[in-house]
Amino acid sequence: MHSVSSRPDIADHYTKGDLLTRIQAALRDDGVDPDAAGVAALAPYDQFHGRGLEVTEEIAGTLSVAPNDHLLDVGSGIGGPARYFAERFGCRVTGIDLTEEFCQVAQRLNALVGLEERVRIHQGDALAMPFEAASFDGVYSMNVSMNIADRAALYGEIRRVLKPGGWLVLSEIALGPGGPLDYPTPWAESADASFLTTPEQTAEDLRAGGFADITWRDTREEALAFGARSRAMVERGEKPPHRAVQMIHGDGAATMAANMNRGFAEEAILPIEVFCRKPG
């Protein structure tokens, strides 16, 4: 859930200030030295998308990534998935995000875990990326497109920077048959900043954008199960596995989470994973 639109209110939605300080305090509360934290210790806080690390691991398990591959993370946030991919596959990852604070924190955390040479973060707009054509072997984006009205421009830029035959994976929130969705949500204060499309429309837009081998799956059941497990942990006095929304949004996180959970239950929204490829 990362800011990549050029609209200032979208970027402002994700910026509360002192994010690095808050992450360091949370790590101390977990019994982790903030100056010696590894990728795993950061995961509850830096995987800022639905189901957090669980989804990142799920997607990584479907991919074949070589150490000499160069991946692009569109809407990279504070860099959790980028660091995970770099550590797991030994590859290079470049991230792009509009929110200045996210980019600054991501760079600091990259250095903290010794991945600053393999994970690079750029501040910029996903609709006008500062990368050469055919630069990346694969592209992924997690809970980002909900903030982007111009999907054609987004998919066009991604296709431009992908090498022929390169893959694209999207993990995002789609518009479901139920509704309406209550706001705020983790990605938007109101419907004015939320641009949801159905899974079918997403596939159609990707096809129109020149992508092939498009498949998608609805992960609503997984999201509901994850939410139930997390609530049970909290009721037992334990910390839930995914704490990034609270870290980013503070006092407003509980209302956002409740609106999302109700949206999933009523099928106002559907979490989906989309896989496709740029023709070779």
FENBEL-V389039 format. One record per pair of residues at least 24 apart in sequence whose ideal C-beta (glycine too) atoms are under 7 Angstrom apart, sorted by the first residue. I is the first residue (numbers start at 1). GAP is how many residues later the second one is. Records with the same first field share a line. If there is no record, write none. Layout:
# FENBEL-V389039
I = GAP  GAP
This chain:
# FENBEL-V389039
1 = 47  48  142  185  186
2 = 46  73  74  75  95  100  142
3 = 94  95  96  144
4 = 70  71  93  94  121  122  140  143  144
5 = 93  142  143
6 = 119  121
9 = 184
10 = 137  183
11 = 87  88
13 = 175  176  180
14 = 85  88  234
15 = 84  86
16 = 234
19 = 82  86
20 = 85  88
22 = 225
23 = 224
26 = 221
37 = 75
38 = 75
39 = 44  45  48  74
42 = 38  67
43 = 37
44 = 197  198  199
45 = 198  199  202
46 = 32  33  34  63  198
47 = 33  34  195  197
48 = 29  30  32  196  200
49 = 93  94  122
50 = 93  173  221
51 = 171  172  175  191
52 = 189  190  192
54 = 172
55 = 87  116
56 = 25  28
59 = 81  110  112  214
60 = 25  28
63 = 75
65 = 24  26  73
66 = 25
67 = 24
69 = 68  69
70 = 24  65  66  67
71 = 65  66  67  68  69
72 = 64  67  89
73 = 67
74 = 52  65  67  70  84
75 = 51  66  69
76 = 30  45
77 = 25
78 = 24  27  28  31
79 = 27  30  31  40  42
81 = 61
82 = 37
83 = 27  30  32  36
86 = 29  32  33
87 = 28
92 = 26
93 = 25  26
94 = 26  28
95 = 26  27
96 = 26  28  30  33
97 = 24  26
98 = 25  26  27
126 = 28  31
127 = 26  27  30
129 = 28  32
131 = 30
133 = 27  28
134 = 28  29  30
135 = 26
136 = 25  26  27  30
137 = 26  29
138 = 28  29
139 = 27  29
140 = 29
141 = 29
142 = 29
143 = 28  29  30  44
144 = 28
145 = 25  27
146 = 26  27  41  48  49  50
147 = 40  41  46  48
148 = 47
149 = 46
151 = 46  54
152 = 53  57
155 = 50  51  54  56
156 = 53
159 = 50  51  52  119
162 = 116
164 = 114  115  116
165 = 112  113  115
166 = 111  112
167 = 110
168 = 43  108  109
169 = 105  106
170 = 104
171 = 102
172 = 100
173 = 96  98
174 = 24  25  28  95  96  98
175 = 94
176 = 91  92  93  94
177 = 90
178 = 88  89  90
179 = 89
180 = 88
181 = 82  87  88
182 = 77  80
183 = 76
184 = 68  71  72  75
185 = 71  74  75
186 = 59  63  70  74
196 = 73
199 = 71  73
202 = 72
206 = 70
211 = 65  66  67
212 = 64  65  67
213 = 63  64
214 = 62
215 = 60
216 = 56  57  58
217 = 55  56
218 = 52  54
219 = 52  53  54
220 = 44  50  51
223 = 41  48
224 = 40  41
227 = 34
